[in-house]
Amino acid sequence: MRDLMKSYTIEVRLAVVLALICVGLSIAAPQFATLPNATSLLNNSAVNLIWAVGLLVVLIAGGIDISFAVASSVVQYVAAKMLMAVGGGNWVLGFLFCGSLGILLGLLNAWLIHGFRIISIVVTIATFNAFFGLLMFFSGGRNIYNLPDWWTARIFIFEHENAQGVWSELTLSVAVMIGCVVATWALIRRTNIGRQLYAFGDNPEGARRAGVNIAVMQGVAFGWMGLMAGIAGLCQVNIVKEVVPNALYGRELDVLAAVVLGGARLGGGKGTILGCVLGVMFVAITQNGLNLLGVSPFAFQMIIGAAILIAISTSNIDLSQVLRKKEVRS
Amino acid sequence: MTTASAERFALRLHKVSKAFGGVQALNKVDFEVRAGEVHCLAGENGCGKSTLIKVVTGVHRPESADLIELFGQRIDRITPVQARELGVSVIWQDLALFPHMSVAENIAFDDLVGLRPKSVRYGEMTTRAGKVLERLGVRMELGAPLHSLPIAQRQVVAIARALMNDAKLIFMDEPTASLTQSETDRLLDIVRKLSAQGVAIVFVSHRLAEVLEIAERVTVVRDGNLVGVYPTEGMTQARLGELMTGHHIENDVSARDLPDAPVAFQARGLSRHGEFHDVDLTIKAGEVVGLTGLIGAGRTELAHVMMGMRRADSGDMQLNGAPYRPKSVRAAIEQGMAYVSEDRLSLGLLQKQSIADNTVISVLRKLTSVTGLISESRKADLVRHWIKELGVKIGAPEDPISTLSGGNQQKVVLAKWLATDPKLLILDSPTVGVDVGARAGIFRIVRQLADEGLAILLISDEVTEVMHNSDRILHMADGRIQQEYDPRTISVPQLEERIYA
């Protein structure tokens, strides 16, 4: 148990705080702890979670990505155009197409970073602007409503009607999100490739000397992020049923903040799936709670910002050391 | 090759040459290591030691070589992968470990390398790592993240990692540079254990005492040429230093009496809870006082209080006869204190900045012109003065400090402090990672500064260092000054016995 506390300090702390918030909200807002609210929370968080696990992989490998949200928009737009051109396609084709296009965009980032030895934040700010600029130029900023039927169809993996006749539903995106979370966990925790990603992020020179293929690691990290961005783009269309070119612009920083909140280290080498999920859910639940409490939406950003600052500045304080000091003194 | 040599030698190199550009890094060097032997590779920085290691591990390809033989197997061209598969392993000074990974994963990491996807079995990994540590006779929490361990234990993790790859020949580059004496002793025990198990170890170290203690034979290289191979039995530190540098090194006790010199610094009853107690310390102008003892004795903590980094709980200090109670490091510096810290690389120097900027950082305020901005010409003058004064070997003052050798970096640290015109200079382990020739150079400067009237407190783990360079030696243990010694009336072994008893 002490070992668990030691290696998962941030996760344990975040879980405790999150549990307290949930208890508090259940008392303060009666609608909070209801099945319809819980399912809608999950539905609304699915896209963010898919991005978050992708970004986690990049952070673990010592990089950062700013371009993933607009990459999702690019994937959506190109997929909508291409799928309509081939007669509409289906889910399988959609996944294949969006996934591979996402991977390509991710590999473009990886190639620029590795091939020209430019740091990832500079590369991805550049590609963020380039992707968005190209998208706005070619789309003219116009939304696409003319989408294949399968893509906009509502598919539920769970449905329940309560006594008052209110429906609780989980959408397909939640199932996809769970798949992405599990796959990412398996990659970073259970495969040698994932462990090499951690090593590369932790000590790049040490990893290089041990024979880790650095180019491939960059490709895996940003390729995985791209894959997640492609899948997130596909899911987001299924939720909103249209392609809005600038809909996802700006979402990247919220996701980044949530992942860092979950304990991923910006320097690389550290971060867990559990922490990442908790980080995203922390932001989502706080926002949801404030909403239910009738707090002005303008206050959301401020409160979330403050919560992140507090969480990150206190996460550097080692609680076990504080406790030990007290023991010595007493 | 004959089977006899296969049994006897882990490594044989004959007439290996390697040049970089116009510089002959290795010139027809022979190097042989017997199986299970502890062998020392000695030489000053830049003598070709690292090149030799890199040839053996396949990082560099030699221009010419009559023979390269590993474990009795003749090899035309070594690649890094082949070297590792044959059982050659190098533990570099920076260890190349992963701080956020667990001890077990660090030890077993090389099994994970490669692009063919494999699943990770943590249980098996932990068991195997535990077995290797058992072989070394060490117990460690296998699940703890590496960064939670002290450097000495990380060193052990690096050794365990090499053994995990079935290493039969391990090169250790300055393994004891950042270890204390007792940690070093424990490491040397492990090295002996490995040697008894048939693993050959090539030890690269600047600490000659330790080289003579651990190695059976020593190969000396100077300027890319082989000087010779010597048994350590009967070898002295002074002789080894001469072979390495090619010069005679003054290694005599240099203590003097200074009956008439005024007192520069005095501390009476200085205490800080849990660190040191009731310390009385007097340093005269022009005197070098050596302060030695084991780590944790309170030496560095005492220096920190003298520098105003922490406050003493009780007792008082005087500097040049006036009460001295520094409220901050800045106040201490202004009153004439200077402190060359023990961790030069991270605390003493801004590694990415230029030599010039590092030299003037402590006196920036003195360099401002009427505009309030830094005068480039005054800065250049000051830098030129100190580089000349201390004989720092540099390319250009604008080069980053990281391009200098350890000895020259330490001289820049000295220059930085001397530029503040101090009255008392504290040197905390000033020769860690500095080679023999450069050490002599640094102590020549220290002696010269003392002759000019500077009071110096020399803190060091190394008994020989304080013996040869101080006027008086104070032995500190458990936070108290235990005893004062005169270097002229005690020998190194006697002093060592008192300290390590």
Interface residues (C-beta under 8 A of the other chain):
Chain A: D3 K6 S7 R189 R190 T191 N192 I193 G194 R195 Q196 Y198 A199 D202 N203 E205 G206 A207 R209 A210 G211 V212 N213 V216 R265 G269 K270
Chain B: P80 V81 W92 D94 L95 A96 L97 F98 P99 H100 M101 S102 E105 F109 D110 D111 L112 V113 G114 L115 P117 K118 S119 V120 G143 A144 P145
